[in-house]
Amino acid sequence: MSVEDAQGAWVGSSRSSNEGGACVEVATTDRAVLVRDSKDLTRPHLAVGPSGWADFVRYAAGS
């Protein structure tokens, strides 16, 4: 999947509500995990390599 293909594959956090609060969405491609601010889709996304994303998730989980 290319970055362009990820456009329909964005997923929000299950802890986010639809009430306009802060929300981060992610999508995956063959080469990266993409992260964006769902409140402002005009801004560019952040691309993180798979190993960097795994490190972040472990850190965020407190492991």
SULMO-V408373 format. One record per pair of residues at least 4 apart in sequence whose ideal C-beta (glycine too) atoms are under 8 Angstrom apart, sorted by sequence separation. I is the first residue (numbers start at 1). GAP is how many residues later the second one is. If there is no record, write none. Layout:
((I;GAP) (I;GAP))
This chain:
((1;4) (2;4) (5;4) (6;4) (12;4) (17;4) (28;4) (29;4) (37;4) (48;4) (49;4) (50;4) (51;4) (52;4) (53;4) (54;4) (55;4) (56;4) (57;4) (59;4) (1;5) (16;5) (28;5) (29;5) (36;5) (48;5) (58;5) (16;6) (27;6) (28;6) (37;6) (16;7) (26;7) (27;7) (36;7) (1;8) (16;8) (26;8) (48;8) (26;9) (27;9) (36;9) (13;10) (25;10) (26;10) (35;10) (36;10) (12;11) (13;11) (24;11) (25;11) (34;11) (35;11) (12;12) (13;12) (24;12) (25;12) (34;12) (35;12) (12;13) (24;13) (25;13) (34;13) (35;13) (11;14) (23;14) (24;14) (33;14) (34;14) (10;15) (11;15) (23;15) (32;15) (33;15) (10;16) (11;16) (23;16) (31;16) (32;16) (33;16) (10;17) (22;17) (32;17) (33;17) (9;18) (31;18) (32;18) (9;19) (20;19) (31;19) (7;20) (33;20) (6;21) (32;21) (6;22) (16;22) (6;23) (5;24) (10;24) (3;26) (10;26) (12;26) (1;27) (2;27) (1;28) (2;28) (6;28) (10;28) (1;29) (3;29) (3;31) (3;42) (3;44))
